[in-house]
Amino acid sequence: MITIQEASLEHVTHIARLIMEAMNHECCQNFAGDNHTLDDFRRVMERLVAAEESQYSYRNTLVAIDDGEVAGCIVAYNGADLHRLRRAFIAEAKASFGIDYSNMDDETQEGELYLDSLAVDSNHRRKGIATMLLNAATERARRLGIPAVGLLVDKGNPNAERLYTAIGFRYVNDTEWGGHPMRHLQKSI
């Protein structure tokens, strides 16, 4: 039986790995820079997931547990908190990679619960876990009184976009993130 629950510190390594899958390894390597490896980026992500005050914090994460294993996760936070939460990523990138990301474009804004990262482990796909996580995040937005949930989907990932639109997400605009052309989708609560 699959259950959706709040993440805890014991899930940090699984969440970091899944976030990297959601970002895709090319994007992760881009953030790490030419002089660093994906392992370097993974260590940064683990620190960010373990942090209390980070956009990638376990505190912003729901996990799907299937047969005792972390099968997937969704990282979601109030878009109004982006700049405050992003400070941890900016500080880690400066310290670990020597790169300043303080001028990154915003991927969300006030008025939406931003679904930053969604990933399902390859061994647990085709079980409806992504939909379960999306529905749980939508319920979280409802409880918090946030009027919409939003996300970015890579234009090169039509399967993900079909899933999102099938459960009520609608196109808002085109944007770019991590060097990839993206579509901003949103679902009203």
N, C-alpha and C positions, 0 to 999 in steps of 0.2 A: 504494500500500500504506500502511495506517495503522499507525503505531508509537506505543507509549506509552513515554515516557521521563521522567526527572527534569527538572524545569524548570531554567532557568538565567537569569541576569540579562538575556540578550537577549530573553527572553519577557515581561518585566515589563509592557509596555503592553498586550499581548494578554491577559495574565492579569487585570490590573486591569479591563479592559473586560468580560471574561467574568464576573468576580466580581460586577460591577454588574448584569449580566443575571440572574445567579442570584439576587441579592438583590431584584431588580426596582427600577425607577427611583423608584417611589413611596417605597419603604423607604429608598433612598439619599438622597432629598430630605429625608425625615423626619430622618435622622441629621445631615444638613448644616444643617438649620434654615432658617427663612424668609429669613434674610439672606444665604444662600449658594446657589450654583448647582450643578447636576450636574457641571459642569466643575471647580468647586472640590472636590467630593467625589472626582472621578476623580483629581485631582492628589494628594489625600491617599492614595487607594488605591494609586497608583503608588509613593509613598514607602513605604507599608506592605509592598507586595509586594517591593520592592527591599531591604527591611530584613532583616537576619539573624535578628533576634529579634522576630517578629511572628506572630500567628496566620495572617496572610495571606501570609507570606513565600514567596518562590519555593522556598525550601528545604523547605517543606511541600507542595509542589505537583507533581503529575504532569501532563504535557501530552500530548495526542494530536496527532501530526503527520500530516497528510494532504497529499500532494503538495507537501511543503516548507512548508506553512502550519500555524500553530497552529489546530487545528480544535476543540479543547475542552480543558478542564482540570478537575481535581479537587483541592481543597485539603483536606488531611487531616492531623490532628495528634492526639497523645495527649491525651485528655480531662483527664488528671491535670495537664497543663501549661497549661490554659486561663488561669488567673489570671496566670501569668507572661507568657504570650504576649499576653494582652489589654492589658497595660500600654502597649504601643506605640500601640494604637488609642485608648486613653483619653488619652494625652499628645497625640497628633495632633489629636483632636477638641477638646481644651481650647485648644490653640495656634491651630488653624485656624478653629474655629467658635465658640469661647467656651462650649462645652457640656461639662458633666461627666457622663460615662457610667460613673463608677466604681461605681455601684449597680445596674448592669444585671444581670438574672437570668442564671444560668448555663444554657447550652444543652447542656452535656455534663458528664461527670464521669469520675473515675478508672474504669478498666476498659473503656473503649471508645476506639477510634480514631475520632475525630469527623470526619465528612465535612462540613466547613463549607460548601463551595461546589462545585457541579457545574454546568457549563454547556458546551453545544456550540454553536458558531457556526452561525447559521441557514443558511449555505451548505453546511454539512457534516452536516446532520441526516439521519436515516433510514439511517444506515450502521452502526449498532450501536456508535457511539463511546461513548455514555454507559455502556452495559453493559461495554465494554472498560475504561473508566476505573474503574467500580465494582469490577470483578473485580481490577484491578491494586491498588486501595486495600485490598481484602480480603486480597490476598496480602501487602501491606506489613504489615498488622496481624498476620498469621500469623508473618511473619519477626521482628517486634518482640515477639512473645509476648503481645499484647494479645488478650483473649478474645472481643471483640465489636467490630463496627463499628456506628456509630449516626449518625443524621441527623435533621433536622427537615424535614418536608414541609408546605408550605402546604395547608391544608384545601381551598383553592380550586384545587388542581392535581391532580385525580384521575388524569390521565394519568401524571404522575411517580410517584404512589403505586402505580399498577398496575405500572409498571416495577420499582419497588423490591420489591414483594411477590412479583413473578414470579421474582426472583432470590434470594429467601429472607429478606427483611426482614419483621419482624413488629412489630405495634403494641405500644408500651410504655405511652404515656400521651398525654393532650392537654396542650398548653402554648401559650404565646404568645411570639412574637419579632418585634421590629420593628413592633409594632402589628397583627400578623396572627395569627389562630388557626392553630396548627400541630399536627401529630401527630409525636410522637417515635417513630421506628422503629429497630429494632436487628436485627442479624444476628449470631448466635453463630458463632464460628470453630471 
